[in-house]
Amino acid sequence: MIGGLLLALVSAALINLGFLLQHKGLGHQAAAAGPRQRLLRSLRNPLWLSGQAVGWLGFGLQIVAVSDLRSELAGTPNLWV
């Protein structure tokens, strides 16, 4: 149970760190550019891409944490171990 809670906290921190990195990566883009240009610039920005990667890692860990906690609370065997 404690492991699942800690994993949930770590995953939440990673998701928020990913948002922060994405925000910093987009901070220098011109607001006048169209949506396609902004998307292409984002995909070329290493800081924004690292924010995406960290956020998705956090999201994946959140799924594992919820699955772990749900199985412990329901009394079913944990399939992730």
Beta strands, then each sheet from edge to edge (+ up, - down):
end
